[in-house]
Amino acid sequence: MDTLLLLLPGLGDSGEDHWQHYWLEKFPNAVKLKQGNWDKPALKDWLKRLNQVVESLDSPIIFVAHSLAASLVAHWSINYVDRKVIGAMLVAPADVDSSEHTPDSVRSFAPIPLQRLAFPSVVVASENDSFVSLERASFFAEQWGSYFINLGKKGHINSESRLKEWKEGQEILENFIQNVVCNSVRD
């Protein structure tokens, strides 16, 4: 059974210039989670929707989360258990605890859970992300038990970063799947 990439956009959804949109078109095993309200997110609603989708799928799942969705994954991991979820790639995790870095509309996601995730994960961050400091992203990775990757200066790793298909991200995902997820599935 093929592993499914469940793409989890953050606040405002990921538009046509976002790497998640390109990945959805490129990978036949990619599915995008659709939320009811992209601009006024409510943690309770987003968690419920994510869990409904996870429960409806039959394949092993890797979360590919961007920004606010990284916090969603952390919340999901402490509230739900589903052995189909075998890993997570958490890109540019927004610091929902910081009014300096994130808007008030995401405050229902605070405080961000700092427990170890129930599955292998990798956090990918940028040195000049306006939604999270590199130090804070590294701290999240440490708390979640995630491997940490510093991309250098790539902004919020979103549409404005002009990454298109984001080949570097594809390599990170491929390496993560081969080196981390496959090894944990064998254990």
Order of alpha helices (4+ residues) and beta strands (2+ residues): beta-alpha-beta-alpha-beta-alpha-beta-beta-alpha-beta-alpha-alpha
